[in-house]
Amino acid sequence: MATTEPVIALAGNPNCGKTSLFNYITGSRQHVGNYAGVTVEGKQGTVLVDDVSVTFLDLPGTYSLSPYTPEERIAMYEITSEKIDAVIIVADTTRLVRNLYLVSQILEIGKPAVLALNMFDEFEASGGSLDIDLLSELLGIPCVKTIGNRGRGVTELMSTALKVVQGDLPAQGKLFSYSHEMEHAIDRVSAVIEGKISYNTRFGAVQLLHFSDDSLLTNLTRDLTEEDLAAIADARQHLITIEGRDVNSMVTEGRYGFAHGIARECLKEQEEDVFAVSEMLDRVLTHRWFGIPLFLFVLWLMFQATFTLGEYPQNLIDLTFKGLGNAVATIIPPGYLQSLVVDGIIAGVGGVLVFLPNILLLFFFISLMEDTGYMARAAFIMDKLMHACGLHGKSFIPMLVGFGCTVPALMATRTLESKRDRYITMFVIPFMSCGARLPVYVLLTGAFFSPQMAGNVIFSIYLAGIVLAFMVAKVLSMVVKTSTPFVLELPPYRIPTLRSVLLHIWERAWMYLKKAGTVILTFSVIMWVLLTFPIHPDSRDWDAGHTQSRTQLEYSFAGRFGKLIEPLIEPLGFNWEIGVSLTAGFIGKEIVVSTLSTVYSIGGDSEHDGTDTDLRSALREHSSLTPVTAYGMMLFILIYVPCLAVMNILKRETGGWRWVFLMIGYTTGLAWLVTFVFVKTAPLVHLFS
Amino acid sequence: MRTIIDLAPGEGGIVTDITAEGELKRRLMDMGIIAGVPVFLVKQAPMGDPLQIRVQNTLIALRKKEAATISIEPQEHPCHGYHRTRHRACR
């Protein structure tokens, strides 16, 4: 414990404005990371407070401290750990009693604490008043008024917290009593565990009585013997028998009793209902008949804005990278180095970065929905439909985002609290056909279907994706049956601070950029190597610009791989050329089109997109594709492995490669299966033939 | 035994017991649903599920299946519909 460089944690309920406060404290000096092995974000930042360098740690918002959910486990672990010198508890003053419930638990831990009475302006404006000195006295810790979304009270809060760490202010927290029998049990357990646990004895005793599943409290029970655990179980059982109810109820009632007691003494409640405005808004927004159409309209607006506004910066980035490619091409003479830099690195990285504006805009709107409180209403509205398909109300928006790009869609699944719901959602999001696949669909439908049919064909692919997603989700939800309760708070509607929203986006942008620069770069180079090497023995006789020709491609590793898997994809009606293009699709689905151009030797370096008539005729004449197998190929592309950027994000969000391999395996396998079934059954009903 | 799913929107009662177990029970109690507090059904979601309830100044959405585990003593209370300054007892 270094009081020379103290570490102070921020704890509090979700929706209490803790994040805004944290942002004001640390500004842009925050560093976002993941807690090891979990998908919970951890934020920290170091600032100077009265000439002392203090590190602030933003803990996940929790209603309680327990070993159940990842967020609560982390909050409990951090607060009780030696490295935290003090805790700032952020409370929503307009709902003080509920917030005091968490306060009571943190006081029990015994770590020095400060209470930030946040949203104080709202509280006062609606007619509430609070005797802060009395509150401070009753709690035993200093209390500071704050208005987190305007940064008021922040400096005072930081100084007070520092003084608490340095021991200049009393902040040990008053203890409260439970029922007589419970106190008796606490004494018994305390006697057993005294000196054997790293926590405060009383808190440890309460936790052990509360949570009978020892496997959850491994941190606590580490140094306890079998005898100790037996004695504790005995005390617990005795308590339950005597009181005639479970310990959970006793503990919760004790804590709420404490909270209500304090409120009675110091708090004069607001005249105006904190939900007055929210209720008005909800009459419309979650209206029985208008609620859903309104929600769909909001989403439509969101997508329109994202893709029309995003187009300008998107084109800009596209042009920049093309320009960069051209500039480099003038500096480096044609040949392998030029190809590596221009076709490999610049094209690969540029292809991923071009999505950045869309991702940022999508996240802007999602943040807006979260911070205003509308997101919870969206989950409330959509839950029935989602749940029937094995998903969760909160799955809806990430899935919708997936129609634009899978990368931000996966990141958006963070709002799903339950690991099971989150993973199932992440596993079906790739079937929401992303924007990068569209050029391939356009190419194939243009080549093999009439213009009148084209639109319907593409729509049917999208539909197939949606249906498949729901089916897979349903199956997965029946396999993984861990029940997770759906208990969602609908916070009062609030106006978000632009500052918070922008900071939110800035974090994500930075992470996306970093990943593009490292992992994407590496894999782009690897793919380039596989497509270019080994060098064809006759290459010396070719002209300089011929590095990527069909013959060369055939000879390369990628080409050989295509030949290798040809027997596997032959039943689907694909040959090695299609095989190579599909393999190249690992980087990004748009690459499928450019690889097809190379395979069918559609000349030099010019850009080929899905509307190219040369490419279309080449496909019709030279590839072995038919309308049926072309549709099969689209199905395959819809389902099979998502691109590099997605796999990278998946690795980060699930904390390991295991799930990535699983995703690759299951999507590719499913793709093969579905395509096979289609390709074999379609001719039987004379579909497309 | 009356539970929350027996309420119509606008109706309420006092919580008497929670028949859920383990994690669900804990979650409900942590959110403030404990014996002795007033609880009100605000509305149902457009598709009929989940339900939106109000308890201890908190709005909570929960599925009917889970709401059925919260037993209540129905109460007549004067608050139906929208009030700008809701009675303290009804918050």
Interface residues (C-beta under 8 A of the other chain):
Chain A: Y63 S64 S66 Y68 T94 R95 V97 R98 Y101 D246 N248 S249 T252 E253 Y256 E269 E271 E272 D273 V274 F275 A276 S278 E279 M280 D282 R283 T286 H287 R288 W289 G291 I292 A376 A379 F380 I381 D383 K384 L385 H387 G393 S483 P485 F486 V487 L488 E489 L490 P491
Chain B: A20 E23 L24 K25 R26 R27 L28 M29 D30 M31 G32 I34 A35 K43 Q44 A45 P46 M47 G48 D49 P50 Q52 R54 Q56 N57 T58 L59 I60 A61 L62 R63 E66 Y82 H83 R84 T85 R86 R88 R91
